[in-house]
Amino acid sequence: MDVISHGLWGGVAFGRKDKRSFWWAFGFGVMPDMLSFGIFSMMRILGLASGPDWSKGLPLDSSIPQYVHSLYNVTHSIFMFAVAFLIVYFVRKRKIFWPMFAWALHICMDIPTHSTRFFATPFLWPISDFRYNGVPWGDPIIFYPNIILLAAAYLWFYFSSRRRQR
């Protein structure tokens, strides 16, 4: 799934309370990718790192720096989400921070939308290295329904919130 879609799904699923919760949920939705590929992309933009040539399609996993793989493992693990969630839960005196579930949603959406050809989701890391061979999110069978469903979700949210205001 693409980064922006993750943020939008997180926002509509866990950030409908108010603008503040929307932006928290959006942030948690994009966070797993931003903390791995986002850092790498910024370093490339700033000229601090070189990277693979994307013009010929998907590069080999080996052409991506090891730290990206390590950060990707951490940020895309349901176990690491659970650890972070529990820390926040206890710091907040046993109060659930709902926007944080956008992170878990990100992981769950990536499992079937990433193939083993390029960055399959390590959702069981560090317990297991198992990765599901899904359909890449850029495939039309995933890409177009994602756009349509996102539009439908936001239209539903918009009209239902307007109805509640009346």
C-alpha positions in Angstrom: 0.0 0.0 0.0 1.3 3.5 -0.7 2.3 5.8 2.1 -0.5 8.4 1.6 -3.2 5.7 1.5 -1.9 4.3 4.8 -2.3 7.8 6.3 -5.8 8.3 4.9 -7.0 4.8 6.0 -5.6 5.4 9.5 -7.2 8.8 9.6 -10.7 7.6 8.6 -10.5 4.5 10.7 -9.0 5.9 14.0 -9.1 9.7 13.7 -12.7 10.6 13.2 -13.1 12.2 16.7 -11.6 15.6 15.7 -8.8 17.1 13.6 -6.2 16.5 16.2 -7.0 12.7 16.4 -7.1 12.6 12.6 -3.6 14.0 12.3 -2.3 11.6 15.0 -3.9 8.7 13.2 -2.6 9.9 9.8 0.9 10.2 11.3 0.8 6.7 12.8 -0.5 5.4 9.5 2.5 6.7 7.5 5.0 6.2 10.3 6.2 2.6 9.5 7.2 3.6 5.9 8.5 7.1 6.9 10.9 5.6 9.5 12.4 3.2 7.0 12.1 4.4 3.4 11.4 8.0 4.3 14.7 8.4 6.1 16.5 6.8 3.2 14.7 9.0 0.7 15.6 12.2 2.6 19.2 11.1 2.8 19.2 10.6 -1.0 17.5 14.0 -1.6 20.1 15.7 0.6 22.9 13.8 -1.3 24.0 11.9 1.8 23.2 8.5 0.4 23.1 6.8 -3.0 20.5 4.3 -4.0 19.3 1.9 -6.6 18.1 3.0 -10.1 14.2 2.7 -9.9 13.8 3.6 -13.6 14.2 -0.1 -14.6 11.5 -1.3 -12.2 11.9 -2.8 -8.8 15.5 -2.9 -7.6 17.0 -5.9 -5.9 16.5 -5.9 -2.1 20.3 -6.1 -1.8 20.6 -2.7 -3.4 18.8 -1.1 -0.5 21.0 -0.3 2.5 20.8 -2.7 5.4 19.5 -0.1 7.9 16.4 0.4 5.8 15.7 -3.4 6.1 16.3 -3.3 9.8 14.0 -0.3 10.3 11.4 -1.9 8.1 11.5 -5.0 10.2 10.9 -3.0 13.4 8.2 -0.7 12.0 6.3 -3.5 10.2 6.2 -6.0 13.1 2.9 -6.6 14.9 5.0 -7.5 18.0 6.9 -4.2 17.9 3.6 -2.4 17.6 2.3 -4.3 20.6 5.3 -3.3 22.7 5.0 0.3 21.7 1.3 0.3 22.3 1.7 -1.2 25.8 4.3 1.4 26.7 2.0 4.2 25.6 -0.9 2.5 27.4 0.9 2.4 30.7 2.5 5.8 30.4 -1.0 7.2 29.8 -2.2 5.4 33.0 -4.1 2.6 31.2 -5.8 4.8 28.8 -5.9 3.6 25.1 -4.6 6.0 22.5 -6.8 5.0 19.6 -5.0 6.8 16.8 -2.1 4.5 17.4 -4.0 1.6 15.9 -3.4 3.2 12.5 0.1 1.7 12.8 -1.4 -1.8 13.3 -3.8 -1.2 10.4 -0.8 -0.2 8.2 0.8 -3.6 9.0 -2.4 -5.5 8.4 -2.9 -3.8 5.0 0.7 -4.4 3.9 0.6 -8.1 4.5 -1.6 -8.9 1.5 -0.4 -6.0 -0.6 3.3 -6.7 -0.7 4.9 -9.6 -2.5 8.1 -11.5 -1.6 9.7 -10.0 -4.7 10.2 -6.7 -2.9 9.8 -5.9 0.8 7.3 -8.4 1.9 5.9 -7.5 5.3 7.8 -9.0 8.3 4.7 -8.9 10.5 6.0 -11.6 12.8 9.5 -10.3 13.3 11.5 -11.0 15.5 9.7 -14.2 16.4 9.6 -15.5 12.8 10.9 -14.4 9.4 7.7 -15.7 7.6 6.4 -13.3 5.0 3.3 -13.6 3.0 3.6 -13.4 -0.8 0.8 -11.0 -1.6 -0.3 -8.9 -4.6 1.8 -5.7 -4.9 -0.2 -2.6 -4.1 0.6 -1.1 -7.5 -1.3 -3.9 -9.3 -4.6 -2.6 -10.7 -6.5 -5.2 -8.8 -5.3 -3.5 -5.5 -4.6 0.0 -6.7 -8.0 1.0 -8.1 -10.2 -0.6 -5.5 -8.0 1.2 -2.9 -8.7 4.6 -4.4 -12.4 3.8 -4.8 -12.8 2.5 -1.3 -10.9 5.5 0.2 -13.1 7.9 -1.7 -16.2 6.0 -0.5 -14.9 6.0 3.1 -14.3 9.7 3.1 -17.6 10.5 1.5 -19.4 8.4 4.1 -17.5 10.1 6.9 -18.2 13.5 5.4 -21.9 13.0 5.0 -22.4 11.1 8.3 -20.6 13.9 10.2 -22.7 16.5 8.5 -25.9 14.6 9.4 -24.8 14.4 13.1 -24.2 18.2 13.1 -27.8 18.9 12.1 
